[in-house]
Amino acid sequence: MSRPMDDPGASGVEDGSAAAGGPAAVDHPLALRVSHVSKTFPGTRALDDVSVSVENGTIHCLLGGNGSGKSTLIKILAGVYRADPGGRIRVHFHEIDADKTSPEWARGAGLHFVHQDLAIFNTMSVAENLALGRGFPVGPTGNIRWRALRRHARTVLERFDVHVSPSRLVADLRPADRTMVAIARALQDQADASEGLLVLDEPTVSLPAVEVDILFGALRRYAAAGQTIVFVTHRLEEVTRIADRVTVLRDGRLVTTLDSAEVTKERLVELIVGRALDHAAANASVMEGEDLALEVSDLWGGPLRGISFGLRRGEVLGIAGLVGSGRTSLLTTLFGLQPPTTGSIKLDGAPVSFHDVDDAMDAGLGFVPEDRSESAFLDMSLRENLSAAQVAKYWHGMRLRGREEADDARRSIADFSIKANSERQPFATLSGGNQQKAVVARWLRRKPKLLLLDEPTQGVDVAARAEIYRLVRDAVAAGTSVIVVTADLEELARVSDRVLVLANGRITHEVRGPDIDPSRITELVLSATGDPTDPANPDMEVSQR
């Protein structure tokens, strides 16, 4: 039985064994009890009196949108954050005040974490990766006992039903096996399955459907053997397949905990968003005859499946979707980093085909990738980073015109509000926000026709975010068209003139005007399927042009 947060009679926790303090079912003693945990950051209450109970030997899904508090709760369990005074956490027989947790306490209590980034090493063997979790066996002289290492690895792999050779390189494993190796490494020193608790944070984001099936089969076997699993995900179709129970957080508060029999995808979306679903279709988008800077027609390649849309001159087009939906692949395909299989691209009405990045740059495109390490040259100066996309401009014959390059760099530092001692300052010594402003400035100096931004404000502070989008808006006012991808849906709604929702490589929805609202976009992202087995794509509600 569940009780939602907005029930006037609810106190934010469930009766019985549901959220905290109530008696647990006799045949399912509690593996985890979180009682009245809150967490306050400056200006933000990330968790507000949250209580959750997880029964032993079950798969318990933890859900919520951006800013719901689920990541904060996980970090408190791991001892990365300490909660506000007043809460308690109990893992089996280990109990502590929530404001006193630490990584050492978490390990001693039997809490194990496997994150989206598995932290395994592809160039090492399976046995070596397992040893990284507990240490290498060594002899009296300090040499590694390789036979003992492989013997232990075989025992662990057999115990967790992972059918790979200990001597095999991790790089050669299929994705689901890599995840299971990471799980086996986390749990290998656990004497009994019912002792600890395994937290899986978005473990399926990079897995194709068949690999998800393999992983889920393993997780069900582990739970049947008594292992307790907390499973964090945004993929609601996975929740309906794997969860014994589901807890939903919203705006830092507990909404409800449901048993599997009560779970449907539609209900989960309503609980996450906080209102009933709006099933009305959006107005059709008519792009013909408009001033289009970019036209994409039936684009296929990688995860993309028949993408078609238009982009107006001086428009900011937002792209929303879960990880794996094709968001980044769309940008890299447009920029010539990966060629499409089929489809066409028109820039200013003329067909274009980019064989590489140089072709895209010559045509007037710029691209800021998600990973700053792919665009920032940390061992070079700020001046060299600013001019990296225009190097040819400063060469005259065999000679670099350094004075002109330095003058332009100083002008860019002023124009783009980059805080630096001088243009000669090593790029690595700048703050993350100023590094990102410099990367964006590098492209804006070229006055691009089309600027592609992938998570442009990731890891930067609020002030730097505002500055970056001010720079982008100034470029838009001058005629640049922009496509922006970000997982921060509030940010996406704030900066976009129009938003496309992607799922499984297809455009499933278009949002314009007053419908550009974070809750509406969240609802569409979570409810979209973009079923790759259906070429007609029944989820499509509007014209994709």
N, C-alpha and C positions, 0 to 999 in steps of 0.2 A: 504494500500500500504506500502511495506517495502523497506528499502534501507540498504543493508549489509555494514559492516564497510569497507570491502575491495573494495567497489565500488569507482573508482577514483573520482567520483563527490560527494561522500558522505562526510558529515562533522561529522559523528558519531551520528547524531540524525535524526529523520524522519521529514517529512513535516506534516502539519496539526496537528492532535491531537496526533501524535505518541510520539516522545520522549520529548522534553521539549520546552517550550516557544511558541509552535504553538497553534492556537485556538482549543479549545475542541469542540467536537460535541455538538450541541444545546441540544439534549435529554440526554446527558451523561456528566454533569458537572464533573470536575475533583475532585476526593477525595484526590489524592496525586500528587504533582509535585516535583520532584527532579531535580534541575537545576545546571549543571556544578559542580558536587561534585567530589572531589579528596581526596585521603588519602595516605599519605606517612609514611611508617615505615622506620627505619634505613636500608638503602640498598635496599628497596623494595617500589615500587609504586603500592599499592594494588588496588586503584581506580584512573582512569585517565579521568577526565572531563566527568563523567557519568551524563546523563540526562534521566529521565524516567517519564512518566505520566500514572496514573492509573485512569480510569473512574469510577464514582460512580455506585454502584450496579453491579459490574462485578467481575468475578474471573480472576485474572491476575497472570499468572505463571511466576516465575523468575527462569531461568535456567543458568547453567554453570558448567564446570568441576572444579576439584580441582584447587584452585588458581585463579579462575575467578573473584573473588571480591564480590560474592553475600552475603557471610557471613559478610564481612566487611560493606557492604551497610546496611544490616539488623541491625548490631550493632550500626551504626551511627543513624539510625532511632530510635533505642531504647535508645540512649543517653549513651551507653556503651563506644563507641568511639566518638571522635570529629573529624570532617573532617578538611582538610586543609582550610585556609581562601579562600574565593572567591565564594563558592557555597551557594545555598539557598534551603530550604525545606519548602513546604507548605502542610499542612493537612487541607483540607476544608478552614476555615478562619484563621487558626493558621499558621503564617509564621515566620521563624527564619533563621539566618545565620547558615550554616551547621557546622561551627566550634564552635557553642554555644549551641548545643543540650545537653540535660540532661535527666535522667529518669523522673524527675519531669515535664519537658516540654512535653515529650512523653505522659505521662499519661494525662496531661491537654489538649493535642491536640486530645485525643481520640484514640491513638495508642494502640492496644492490641496484645500481643504476646503469642502464644502457641507453645512450642518447642517440639522436638522429645521426650525429657524427660518431661512428662506432669506435673511433680511436684504435683501429687495428692497422697493422702495417703490411701493405700489399707485398713488399719485397722480402718479407720474412715468412717462414713456414708456419703452419698451423700450430705445431708444438712450441715454436719460439714465441708466438703470440700468446699462447696460454701461459707460458712461463712469465711473461711480463706482468701478469696479474698476481704472481706469488713468489717470484724469484727463481733463478736457475739453480738446479742442483749442482753442487761443486764438490770436488774431491779435496783431500788434505792439502794439496798444493794450490788450490784455487782454480783448477781446470774444470771446465763444464763436463758433467757426466751425461753425455749425449744419449746413451742407451737408457739411462734412468729417465731422462727428459721425455723420450719417445714413449717409454712404457707408461709413464703417468698420463701423457696426452691420450694414448689409446684408451686408458681406463676412463678418462673424463669424457671422451667422445662417445664411447659405448654407453656410458651412464646417461648422457643426454641425447642419445639416438641421433648423433650427427655422423652421417655416413661419408666421411672424407678421410684421407690418409694424413697422419700427423706430419709427414715430411713434405706434403704438398704446399706450394706457395699460395698464400691467401689470394694473390692476384688472379690465380687460375680458378678460384671457386665461383660458383654462381652467387648472385646477390643474397638469396635467402640463407645459403650456407654460411656466408660471411656474418650475417646477423646472428645465426645460431652459435657460431664460434665465439662471438662477443658475449652472448648470453652464458655459454658454458664457462668462459673465462671468469665472468662475474660470480658464478655460483659454484665454482669447482671446489672450494674449501668448505662448503656447507655440508655438514654431516648428514642432514636429513632434509628432504624436500619441504617438510612442514615447519622448518625452523625459521627461515628468513622470509624476506619479501622482495620481489623483483619489480622494479619500476622501469617500464619501457616508454621512452619519450619519443613519439613519432617514429616508430621503427619501420614503417612501411612506405615512407614518402618516396623513396627511390626504387621501389620494387614493382615490377610488372605484375599483372594479375595472377599469373601462374605461380610466381614466387611468393606472393602473399598467401596463396592457398597452402603452399608447403610450410611456410612459417606458422600459419594458424593451426595446421595439423600438429606441429610440434608443441605449440603453446597449450593446446587442449590436452595433449598427453602429459605435459608437465603439471597442469592443474589437476588432472585426474590422479596424479601421483601424490598430490598434497601441496604443490607449490602455489603460493599466493602471488598474483600478478596484478599490478596497477598499470593500466594501458592508457597512455595519453595519445589522443588522435584528433584530427579535424575531419576524418573521413567517416561520415555517418553510416554509409553502407557497410563498413567494416564493423561498426558497433553492433548493428543488428545481427551480425553473423557470429561474433566472438564473445559478447559480454554476458556474464551472469547477472551483473548489476551495473548501473550507470549513475554517476553523480554529475550534475550540471552546476557550474558556477557562472554567475553573471555579475559584472561590476563589483567583484570582490566578495560577493555574498553567495551563500549556498541557496540554490533554487530548489532542488529536490534530489532525491535518490530513487531510482526506479528499479524494479525487478525486470528481468529480461522479457517476461510475458507482457509487460506494459510498454515496451519500447517499439516505436515506429519512427521512421525517418522524419515524417511530418511533425510528430510531436516533439522530437528532439530539436528541430529547427525552431519551433515556436518557443520552447523553453530557453534556448540559447539567445534568440533575438529578443524575447520578452513580449511578443504580441502574436496574435493569430496571423497565419500566413495569408498573404495577398496573392490570390491566384489569377488576378486580372492580367491580361497581356499588355505589354507596353505598346505605345503607338508605333506604327511602322516608320522606319527611317527612310526618307526619300533623299537620295544623294545626287541623282541625275541633275545635270545642269548647274550644279554648285561649283564653286572655285576649289577644285580638289588638287591638293599637292601630291597625294599618294592614292593609288588605287591598287588593291590587292584582290586577285580573283582566283578562287579555287586552288589555294596554295597547299601543297602536300610536301611532307619531308620530315623525318624524325617523328616526333609525336604529333605533328600538325596534320589535320585531316580535313582538307577542303575549306581553308580559311579564306573568307572574302569580306572586305570592308573598304570604306573610303575614309580619307582624312582631309579635312578642310585646311586651307592655308591659314596659319595663325591660330590653329586649334590645339588644345591639350587633350589628348585621348588617353584615358586611363584603361589599364588592362588588369582585371581582377581574376583570381582563381587560386585554387590550392596548389601547393608544390606538386609538380608533375603534370599540371594541366596544359603545359605548352607555352607559358608566359615568356620565359627566357628564350626558348627556342624560336619564338616568333621574332624577337629582336635580333638574335644572332643570324637568323636566316635573312632578314631584311638587310643586314649589314654585310652580307657576303661571307660570314664565318663558316656557314654550312650551306651548301647549295640545295635548293628545293628539288624534290623529285619531279613534280609537275606544278603547273600554275603559272600565273603571270603577275608582274609588278610593273606599274606605270608611275613615273615621276614626272609631274607637270604635264601629264597627258601623253608622254612618250614612253614606249616600252624600254625597260632596262633589264640587264642581266649582269649581275656582279659575280665575277669569277674569284675575286679576293677582296680584301679590305681596301686596298689601294683604289680599286674601281669604285667602291662605295664612297670613299672620301672624295675622289675626283668629281663624283656626281653631286656632292654637297651634303653627305650624311655624316653625322657624328654619333658616337656610342660611348656611354658611360656604363661599364659592366658592374654587376653586383659585387664582385670581389675586388676591392680596391687594389689588391696586390697585382691584379692583371692590368692595371692602368697607371699605377704610381711607380716611379723609379726612385726607390728609397736611397740608393747610393749616389744619386745625382743631386744637383742644386735645384732650388725652386725655379730659377730662370730656365734651366734645361727642361724641367717638367712642363713649364708653361709653353715652351716652343716645340715640344716633341711632335705635335701634329703639323708643324709648319717648318720643318728643318730646312727644306730646300730654299725657302725664302731668304735665308741668311747666308747662303753660300754664293760667292762670286768667283767663278773659276774654281781654283783649288783653295780658296781662302774663306774662312768663316768671318762674317761681319759681326764680331762680338759686341761692338758698341751699339749697333742697331738692335741686336737681340736684347741687350741689357736695358736699353731705353724702352722697348716694348714691354719687357717684363715689369719694369717699375710702373709703367702706365697701367698694366693689368692688375698689379697689386693694389693700386688706388681704385681703379674702376670696379673691381670685384671684391673690395673690402677684405682682402687677405691680410691677416695679421702676421707680419714677418719683420725681422730686423733689417733685412735687405734681400735683393733678388739672389744674392750669393748664398743665402742660408741653406744648409743641407735639408733636403726635403724630409728626411726621417725625423728631424727635430721639430717639425710643425705639429700642431694638434691635429687630431683626426678630422675635426670640422674644417680646418683651414686646408688640410690636404685635399679634402673632397671639393671644397670651393675652387681650388687650383685645377683639379681635374676637369670640373665643369667649365671653368674659365678657358681651359685649353681649347675646348671645342667651340665655345661661344665666340672666341676671337676669330674663328673662321667664318662666322656668320652663316651657319649651316641652313640649308633648306629644311632638313629633317633631323631632329635630335632625338635619339633613343636613350632613355634613362631606365636602368634596371636597379631598383632599390637605391635611389640616389642619396637618401639621407640616413641610410643604415649606419648605426653606430656613432651618430653625431648628435650634439646637444640641440636643445630647442632653438637657441639663437642662431646656430649655424643652419638649421633646417629653414628657418624663415629667410635667411640671407640667400640660400641656394635657390629657393623658389622665387624670390624677388628677381634674381638674375635670370631665371628661366622665363618669368613673365615679361621682363623687359625685352628678351629675345623674341617672345611670341608677339609682342606689340609691334616689333620691327618686321614681322612676317614669317618667322620660323615656326614650323609645325613640330609638335612634340608628342611622342608616345612614351608614357611612363608606366612602369610596373612597380608596385609596392604591395607588401603584405599588410601594411598599415592602412586599413580601409577608411579610417577617419581622415587620414592624410590624403588618400586617393580621392575621396569625396570633396575635399576642400580645394584641391588644385585642378580637378578635371572639368572640362566642358561637356564631356560625354564619357561613358564607361562601357566597355565590353567585358562580358563575363566568359571565361574559358573553362571548359571541363573536358578532359580526355582529348585534347587537341582540337576541339570544336568551339565555335562561338555559340553560346546557348541563350544569351540575353544581351540586350542593349538598354542602357539606362541613360535618360536625358532629363534636363530641366529639374523640376522639383523632386523627381524620383532619385536624384543623386544624393542619397542619404546613407550614412554608414550602416544603419540597421537594414535598409532595403538591400544594399549590396551584399551584406553578410548573409541575408536570407537567400538571395539568388545563388551566391557561391556555394552555400551548404546544400541547397536543394538541387543544384544542377548535376546532371549526370553525363551529358554528351556521349551517350552510349556508342562506343566505337563499333559495335556489331550491327548498328542500324544506320545504313547509309542515308536514310531520309532524315535522320536526326530529329525526332519528334519533340525534343526539348526546345527547339528554336522557336522563339516567340515573335521575332521581328526580322525584317530584312537585314541581311548581313552586309549590305553594300555601304 
